[in-house]
């Protein structure tokens, strides 16, 4: 494999950095939910930070980011990349709904429902990332070591 076919280590580092940040923000959300007291303001701040990060991350992908580069390297990945990018609006809508539900998280039962919805969202986001990583890894023929 020539050096032209190899992934740029700066690009791979950027992908890994963005995904580590997403995971750190999910950990912060989970920590808020697992705390001894229900702190709606802290959870809202963590979820809004996650939303801002996701919007930026998705915008980069949609404006010709790593997925587009993967398609350029391997055109057969086009459908998989489109599927991954097509999930972005639903993920943001799910996160917005979760943030909106905080207005009603005023009882233990409502807090438990919020925690369950947050965990479902986290799983959807992690599944999305797994699919995204598969496309990027295949496009760059590079193991990101994220499994």
N, C-alpha and C positions, 0 to 999 in steps of 0.2 A: 504494500500500500504506500503510495507516495505521500509526501507531506501535504500536498494539495488536497488529498482525500481525507486527511485527518482533521478532526475537529479542532478548532481554535481553542486553546486552553483558557483564554480570556472569556470566550462565549460559554464554555462549560462551567467555568467558575461563577459566571453571572447567573446561570440557571440554578446552580446549586445554592448560591447565596439567596436568591429570591425564594426558593423552596424552603430553605432553613428559616427565613423570616416568616413565611406563612405558617410553618409548623410552630415557631415560637409564639406567634399570635394565637394559634389554636390552644396552645398550652396555657396562655394567659386567660383565655376565655374559660377553659376547663377549670382553672384554679379559682376563678371568681365563683363559678357554679358549685365548686366543692367546698368552699369556705364555710365556716360555722354560721355566719350571718348572711342574710340575703342583702346584697349590696347592689341595687339596681343601677345606681349611677356608675359604679365601677364596671359592671358588666356592660352597660351601654357604651362606655368609653372604649372598652376592649373590642366590642363588636364593631363600633364605628371605625376604629383604627384598622381592623381586619378588612372591613368593606373598602376603605380608602386604598389599602394596599392591593386588594384584589382588583379593584377597578383599574388601577395603574398597571398591574401585571397583565390583565386581560387586554388592555388597550395596546400595550407593547406587542403582545402576541398577534393581535388583529391588524396591526400596522406593519406587518412584514417582519415579525420576529423569528424566533427559533423554529417555529413550526413551518413557516414559509421556506426557510433555508433547508429544512428537512425534505420538503416537497421538491425543491430545486435539485437536491441531491438524488432523490428517489421519487419520481413522479407518482408511482403507485401508492404512495402514502397520502395522496390528496384527499381521498374520501375519509380516511381516519382523522386527518388534521381538521377537515371541515366539521366532522362530528364533534371533536374536542372543542373547537371554537364555538360551535353551535350550543354548547352547554353553558357558555358564559352568562347569557341573559337569565336563564333559570336559576343559576347559582346566586347571582346578585339579587334576584327577586326573592329567593328563599331567605337570604340573609336580611334583606330589607323587612320582610314579614316577621322574622325573628326579632329584629330591633323594634318593630312596631308592637309586638306582643308584650314588650316590657311594661307598657302602660297598665297592663292587667295583671302583672306579676306581684300582686299584693297579698297573696295568701300562700301557705305552704304548698297547697295543691297546685296553684297556678305556677309557683316557682318550679315545682317538679315537672310540670308540662313544658315550661321554658327550657329546663335542663335537658329533657328528652328531645325537644325540637333542636336544640343546639347540638346535641350529639348526632342526631340524624344529619344535620347540615355538615358537621365535621366529617362524617363518613362519606357524604356525597362529594365534598371537596377533596378528600383523600383519594377516592375512586377516580375523580377527574384528574388529579395530579398523576396518578398511576398510569392512566391512559395517555396523558400528555407525555409523560416520561418515556413510555413505550414508543411513541411516534418519534420523539427526538432521538432516543437511543438508536432506533433503527435507521433513522435518516443520517445520523452521524456515525453509525456503526461504532458506537461508543457506549460502554457500560458506565452509567452514572453512579452505580453502587447505591441506589436508593431503595431497593426492595427490602 
